[in-house]
């Protein structure tokens, strides 16, 4: 079976997914303060990470090393509210992609399941 990266159309899919995700984050009063003023580098890194995770090129590792998600997020207070807001925005981005691309329900569910698990693993505050 092809990697999800290939099934969804590769790099353009993940760039659009992340762009839509950051539209939500940019207006979120809880999450926005956790990000730098210019979201472009954060968006680029996230897209590269997603592409690599889902079977695309290992560009993220080449540029930034091992993802070490918990370590990279430790400086930020991430509680249940932040987790829920992040999940809400990424799920809205997946829903958007489902209406604008050929994303299958099975692939959308695979994305949502990973995002929920990853977000839960980054909670570091009550």
ABEGO torsion letter per residue (X at the ends): XBBAAAAAGEAAAAAAAAAAAAAAAAABAAAAAABBABAAAAAAAAAAAAAAAAGBBAAAAAAAEBAGAAAAAAABBBBAAAAAAAAAAAAAAAAAAAAABABBAAAAAAAAAAAAAAAAAABABX
